[in-house]
């Protein structure tokens, strides 16, 4: 939504100037927002992303989709080689997500911090839902345990956790795509 003057009724948010303003409310951009929901909306000034930057996001998202598909094809196999491949693909997938989160914060003019703080801030800004944020925190913790083999990792529990995260990948990607779409409108 490109505009020069924006006043969000009920929320008292005011923005005057060029650039892109993005509205993000949880509930997948419900077009028929109640006054209460509208009050929870926030406006963010984000300079329109250039094609190169959007391409970088798409590369990360493509890697996430590729690794998700790899994991889904390998998960029925429980041999050592398949399990190690699942762990590696999971690590790469979560690293791509955390890269996207850091990129998004940077593109909003926010200070990038550690992965957990970045996830929390995206939830606060309603770019990620609370459920998706919780899943990503869990996923980041599992990635750390896989990388460093903390606390004698139990294979069965780790694989169940991987499967749980995989179930939510599309929801998280959808939140990111909605945010990107609104940021890139001209």
N, C-alpha and C positions, 0 to 999 in steps of 0.2 A: 504494500500500500504506500505509494509515494504521495506525500502531501507536504505542504509547507506549514500549515497550522493545524494543530490537533488539540482538541480539548476532550478529555474523557469525562463524560457526564458521570455523576455519582462518585467518581474516584478522585476528582480534583486534580488530576495530572494534566499538566500543560506543557506542550512542546511547540516551539516556533523555530522554524529554520528548515534547511534542506536535509536531505538524507532519507533514510527509510525508517519508518516506525513500525514496530512489530508488536502485535497483541498476542499474548499466549495465555490461554486459560486451560486448565486441565479439562477433561471431558471432550477432548478431541475437537476443539473449536466449535462447540455447540453454537449454531447460528442464532438460536433463539435463547439468548442469555437472560436469566432473571436479573433483577437489580442486585441481588446478593452476589451472584456469580460475577457480574460485571464489576462490582466493587473489588473483587479479588484479582481482576485483570491488572496487568502492569504493562506499561509501554516502555519499550527499549529503543533508544536511538542506535541504529546500526547503519554504518555506511554500506551501501549496496556492495555485495561481494563481486569481485571480478571473476571472469570465467576460470582463470588459473587457480584461484582459491577454491572455487566450487569443484573444480576437477580434483583437487587434493582431497576434499571431503569424499568425493565419489570413489576415489582410489581406496581410501580407508574402508568405506562401506562395502566395496566390492570384495576386499580381503576378508571382511567379517562374514559376508555371505559365503565365500569360498570355504573358509575354515568351518563354518557351521555345517555346510554340506559334507565336508570331509569327516567331521566328527560323527554326523548322523550315519554315514556309511560304515564307519569303523566301530561304532559303539557296540554292535552285536558280537564283535570278536573280543575275546578276553585274553588272548595271548600277549606275551610281554611286548612284542614289537608293536602291536596295535594299540595297547594301552599307552606306551610311550609316545606314539604318534598322536593319540588323542590329547595327551597332556601338552605336547608341543603346539598343536593346532589351537588348543584352548588358550594357551599363553599368548599366542600371536593375535587371536581374536580379541582378547581383553585388552591387550596393549593398543590395538587399533581403536577400540572404544575410548580408552583413556586419552589417547592422542586427539580424538575428535572432541572430547569434552574440553580439553585444554585449548584447542583451536577455537572452539565456540566462545569460551570465556574471553580469550584474547580478542576475538572479533567484536565482542561487546564492550571492549575497553576495560575489562576487568583484569585484575592481577591473578595470574595463574599460580596455583599452590600445589599441594600434594594431591594425589588422586582422590582420596576420601573427601577432602575439603572441596575439590572441584565438583564432585558428584553432589555434595550437599548444597552447594551454591546453585547448581543447575536445578535442583529440586525447589529451592527457595524462589527461584525465578520462574517456576512452573514450566520449564523446558522439559524436564523429566518429571514424571509422576512419582509419588512417594513409593509405590510398589516397584517401579522400574529403578528408582534410586537405591532401594534396599537390595534388589537383585544385583545391581552393579557393585555395590559395596561387598556383598557376599562373593561375587565373582572375582573382584580384585583381591580379596583375602585368600581365596582359593588359589588364584594365580601365584600369589606370593608363597603360599605353602608348597605348591608344585615346583616352583623355581628353586626354593631353598630347602625343600624336603623337611619342613618343620614337623616336630612332634610325631615322628614315625607315621607318616601318611598312610591311612587305610584305603587300599585300592577301591573296595566296594563303595565306601562312603564318598570318596572323591569322584568316582564315575557317576554316582547318583546326583551329586551336586552339579556336575558338568551337565547332565541331562536336564536338570531343573533350570539352569541358566539358559540352555539352548531353547527351551520352550518359550522364553520371553524375548529372544533376540529380535524377532520381527516387531514387537511392540516398541522396543527401545529405538530401533532403526526408524520406525514410523514417526516417533517423536522428533528425532533428529531431522528427518526429511521435511516435516511440517515447519520446523524452525528454519531450515535452509531455504525452503520455498518462500517463506515470508521475508527472509533477509535478502533474497536475490531479485525480488520484484522491482521493476524499474518504472 
